Amino acid sequence: MFERRLKIILLLPILCGVVIIARLYQLQIVQGNEYQRLADAALVSPKQFLPPLRGRILDRSGGVLVSDEPAHDVTVHYGVLSMDKAYLLRFAGYIRKQDPQWRDATETELSLEVRRRIGRMWITLHGVSGQPISQLEERRDAICKAVERLRNHIAEARQKNGFDQPPDKIRLKEDDLFHPILRDVTPQQRTLIELELSDLPFVRVEPSVRRIWAEDAEPLCHVLGGMGQVSAEMIRSDPKPDDWLACYRAGDEAGVTGVERLGEEM
């Protein structure tokens, strides 16, 4: 009897050790890559493009005529700007997961809620900025047209090389980016937008840069030139299309006239 109890007592730690070793094997060998991916994702922030500094424009004596100043832009994901069905379905799934009252909702009810929240975004941006919704929609349409023209251009170029791929099957990096709808918002506007639209993951207030003119530079406005949103033609003829840090993206600003245009490549 004593020997039997002793064997049981000795066997229990051995069994516990086997269970622990098996679990460690599962975590480190079988599922090791998955846990490594999750750990990396927790430490690395999502890719975000920060606006570049254009630099100063000086007069012949070294006086500053135009310079950069930190600012903030309100940006919206392209999936919402283009009302992409796949993105809207993902957002519907996000609502169902995050909000308990929508977990048992039908697909139709969720679709209506998605469009209601997107409509609330436009109304809020209009109320905070004072800009007409029609003007915000024009900016949205300009971004969408630039992206779609670029998509069509790539499809045409691939067809010439023997790849018959329809434009709607081509995925661009612009499809996954946030594009500026309101530029250079004030701190008060930024706070209001962050408070009222905090539940919408497709809206961000991101750091930006604005151009500041010196008081004595205003008479030279026709020479110094100005900035404007990049056109589809500028994106197509981009001298650095393969450099993902330097290439143009829909919604970017570039020099369009004067010195700003002449110094654009620099």
N, C-alpha and C positions, 0 to 999 in steps of 0.2 A: 504493500500500500504506500509506504514511504517513498519507494523508488518511483512509483507511478506519479505521485504528486511532484516529485523533484523533476521528472521529465517534462511535466506540464509547465512547471514554473520556468524551466530553461527554454522550452519551446516558444512561449509567449513572446519574449524579446526577439527571438529569431524571426517569428512571423511579422512582428512590427517592423523589424529591419527590412524584410523583404518587401513589405507594402511601401515603405518609404523609398527604397531604391527604385521600385517600379514606378512610383509617382514622379521621382526625379528624372527617370528615363523618359517618361511621357512629356514632362515639361521642357526638358533641355534638348532631347533628341527628336522626338516625334513632332512636338509643337514648337520647337525652338525658333524656327524662322518666323512663325506667326507672332510669337511674343516679342521677338526682336523688332518686327515691323511696327507693332503697337507701341513699343517703347520709343522708337525713332519718331513716330507720328506725334507722340506726346511732347517731345522735346523740340521738334522742328516746326516753326510757324508755316502756314500756307504761303505759297509764292505770292508776293505782292510787288507791283512795279511802283517805284517811287519816282516822282518827276525830277528831271535833271535841271541843274542850274545852267541858264543860257550864258551867263557871264555879263560883264558890264560893257557899255559902249561909252567911250571916253572922247573928249574933244582934244584938240592938238596940244593943249597945255596940261592934259591929264585930269581935267575935271570930269566928274561922273555925270553923264547925260541920262543914261538908262541903267537900271540895276534890278536885281532880283529881291523879292521879299517873300517870306513864308506865308502860305495861305492854306485854305482848306476847300475842297470840292465835295459836292454830294454826288456819289456815283451809284449806278444801278446795274445789276447783272444783265448781260445781253439776253439771257433767256427770258427775262421779263420784258425788255425793250422790244424784242422780236415776237413775244408771246409764243415761244417755242413749246409745242405740246409736251415733249419729253420733260422739259424743265418744269412745266406747270404740274405735271403728274408727280414729279419728285417733291415739289412744294406741297402738293395735296397730301402726300404721304407724311411729310414733316408735320403738317397741321394735325393729322390723325394721331401721330405719335406723341406730340408735345401737349396737345390740349385734350383732356379727358372727355369733354363734352362732345367732341367730334369723332370719338373712336368707333361709334356705331352708326355714323352717318353714311349715306349712300354716296356713290361716285358723283351723282348729279349735284347733291347738296354740297359736297366738297368742292366741286368745280365752281359753283356759284360763290362759295366763300373765298376761293382763291381770287376770283375776279373782283370781288368786293374789296379785298385787302389791297389789291393792286390799284383799284380806283381810289381808295383812301390815301394811298401814297401820293398820287398826282394831286389830289385836293390839298393835302398837307403841304406839299412843296409849293403849290400855288399860294396858299395862305401865308406861309412863312416868308417866301421870297417876294411876293407881290407881283410876280411875273404871270401873265395870262397862261392858262393851261394850253391854249393853242400854240403859244411860243415854245413851251416845254415839249409839246408834241412835235413841233417842227425840228427841234434839236434831236429828239428821239428818232424821227424819220431820217434825218441826215446821217446819223450813226448807222442805222440799219441799211440805208442805201449804200454807204461806203463799204460795209462788210459784204453785202450781197454782190456788189460789183466786183470786189476782190475775189469772191468765191467763183463767180462766172468767169473771171479772167483766168484763174487757175484751171478751171475745167476746160476752157478753150485751149490753154497751153498744153494740157495733158492730152487732149484729143489730137493735137498736131504731132505729138510724140507717140501716137498709137494707143493711148489709154482712154478708152471710152467710158468715162465715169460721169454720171449726171451730177450737176452742181449740188443738189440736195443731199448727196452722199459724201460730200467733202466736208471734213471737220477742220475748222480754223481755230487758231489759238484765241482769236477775238471772241469766239463763241463762249469761252469760259472766263472772260474778263469782265470787270466792272468798268463802265464807261461814264464819264462826267456829264451830268445833266445840269447841275448848278455849280458855277465856278465862283471861287473867292467869296464864300459865305462869311458873314460876320460871326464873332463868338456867340452872340445872342441867337442868331439863326441856327448855328451849329448845335447849341444846347437844346433848342426846341425840337429840332429834327431828331436828335438822338433820343429825346424823351418820348416823343409821339410815335416814332417809327422803330422803336427798339425791338419790337416783336417781329420785324420783317428782315430775314437774313439776306435778302437780295438788295438791301440799301446800306450803303456805307458812307461815312464821312472820312475822307482820306486826305493826307497831307498833300499840298500842292505848292506851286510857285507862281507869283504874279509879277508882272513887269511894272516898275515904278519909274516915273519920269521926273527929272529935276525941273524945278519951276522955270529955269531959263532955257529949257530944252523944248518947250511947247512951240515956239516959232519955227523949229526945225522938224516938225512932225512929218512933213512931206518927204524929208530926206531920211530921217531915222526909220520910217516905215512902221508897220504894225504886224500884229499876230492874227492868225485865223485858224480855224479847224482844218486839219489836213483833208484833202479831197481824195476821192477814189483814184484819180489820175496820179496824185503824189504817192499813194501807197503802191500803185502798180509800177511806177518808175523809181521806186525807192532804191538808192544806190547801195544800201546795206540790208537787203531783204533776208539774208541768212543769219544776221546777227540779232538774236532775240533780245538783246539789251539796247541796241542802237536803232532797230528798225521802227518804222512808223506803225502805229496801231490806230484803228478807228477811234475818233474822239480826241486824239492828240492835237496839240497846237503847234504851229510852225510859223516861221517868218514868211509873210506873203508879199510884202512890199519893202522898198528902201533898203537900209542897212541890215535890217532884220532878215530880209530875204538873201542878201549877199553873203551874210555870215552864217546862214542856216547850216551849211555842211560842217562848219567849224564848231 
